[in-house]
């Protein structure tokens, strides 16, 4: 909770309380430089106005915000469409906000609460580390969709009302890599997220490592390639560049597990450019279950997340929490291993 008041903000900025109020409510009758100065102080002190809940009630907002972090992820686009359709059967409208990778999801959410008076928020994607540290700063019900449950990790939940919807990324990655092991592969590379990833990328990496260890295969760090933080993650470009690096390294491998389907598609392009074939020379598998992996040639083995069910559940859980003002248990969905043409048995 904030330790300063709106009066403190006014004093810091050398303005009246009414001016701070106009800045918070994005009122047009305020100098832009003054507004920027006030909002900078508000952000610096992580200040959330005490009257936010009262303002929400007074304006009778019927808006739910969808915050999408990962503009290059087709799975999120599919989920947004499903959520939009689901919202048609409710009394609420929704506001869609895309975020770039460098943006802090908590700060964006707090600003929307102030400016749009939203009743609740659904986060599609986002940083586990950020949520873990600052989820208590969000004072409307929210759902972390595709982000694992962090209830046991936060010490400052207070009256925060939230839930989460996801698959078990570690378990599902284990299942896919274990399948590759049973197909005879001993040298399995992984195209991973960034080295310091603390979200789904790390969970999928842990699943990969556990599957190798349980099949008595020593983890070869040279076969784990991490994305460069200067390039958009989970993209075809990152997969293409990582695979070119792997091929250039001359490390022996027969299969590749890509942290996402987009990465797998990009990696496949690099394999073909090198004059190799899939799966004759290398087996390749992804994660997410994007529709495009079925139509790709060869069709790509992947773990399909139940996108439709997860999107619908996110909406239902959020509406329930808005009504009850109480947390709803985390929901874990089981994914489906889709074995296709891009993987094969190796002697």
Buried (B, 14 or more C-beta within 10 A) or exposed (E): EBEBBBEBBBBBBEBEEEBBBBBBBEEEEBEEEBBEBBBEBBEEBBBBBEEBEEBBEEEEBEBBBBBBBBEBBBBBBBBBEBBBEBBEEBEBEBBEBBBEBEBBBBBBBBBBBBEBBBBBBBBBBBBBBBBBBBBBBBBBBBBBBBBBBBBEBBEEBEEBBBBBBBBBBBBBBBBBBBBBBEBEBBEBBBBBBBEEBBBBBBBBBBBBBBBBEEBEBEEBEEBBBBBBEEEBBBBBBBBBBBBBEBBEEEEEBBBBBBBBBBBBBBBBBBBEEBEEEBBEEBBBBBBBBBEEBEEBEBBBBBBBBBBBBBBBBBBBBBBEBBEEEEBBEBBEBEBBBBEBBBBBEBE
